[in-house]
């Protein structure tokens, strides 16, 4: 007789919450015990705040274990509850030594999220936290010649990058040009001065465009030649859309590499007027939307709440399928007529009737 092998004994894994309860339900009740307890979602809690400038505040957030980390210069999306609605905005944090994240928020007139964070967020408040994204990063081993250009809140990723270079011993030559209207609107001025004092190969240039004593030129008229030979420089630019456009026009083709991020889209001329019909295939609705307005803004004006994050074409949170029609990119003015493709709602407008997978 031949012996029949006994089948292996299968041991059951310990019971996991995800096997017997939905993630939403688990997070709801776990959050009642501790605001950072979730099954898989990253969240963060406000643990400290301090004034960063006359119109900006730095918030220190402690993320939970589901946050996978970040590189200096990257962004995260913060989900903030304001007036019963969850709103999302993107910020560029600095990772502090204890693992917390420091974001600096400028209070913008009419900005619901910035006003809440700058004036009303309290210690202990919890926020949804998206995973880090963005490619405006630096490898210190290859950063032999850097030019960092920042305006307004665009200084926040530059601060993170400079801290990274400081930890690496500032291996290359770095110039930071930081634009603000007035001195009281500068963020991290003392920290930047201390870094420059510690590293002779780091030069910090403050450009105050409304200084009553000596107003500095804007980026389109700045004397970049005074900074030396920039043909081998890696240039990183962050600030409002108009600032980024002007910097790109000045430096494109005259430097080794140019990376840029705009936190507000530039305004294009209203080249398109009238309305189009936009069919939302999943919901079965057809809407009349204005041409020349971003699809995200137009849909929100109709009471819809598509997923969104940075609102500047970087994080891809608002990407959805386009079955047919022509869209116009609001940052470049380029048209796209390919069917069955993906479209970023925040930086595209409808040029013809559309069918969207929404």
Beta strands, then each sheet from edge to edge (+ up, - down):
strand 1: 43-53
strand 2: 56-63
strand 3: 76-82
strand 4: 85-91
strand 5: 94-95
strand 6: 101-106
strand 7: 126-129
strand 8: 145-151
strand 9: 173-180
strand 10: 202-208
strand 11: 234-239
strand 12: 257-262
strand 13: 275-280
strand 14: 285-290
strand 15: 319-324
strand 16: 327-329
strand 17: 335-336
strand 18: 341-344
strand 19: 348-350
strand 20: 354-356
sheet 1: 4+ 3- 7+ 1- 2+ 6- 5+
sheet 2: 10+ 9+ 8+ 11+ 12+
sheet 3: 14+ 13- 20- 15+ 18-
sheet 4: 17+ 16- 19+
end
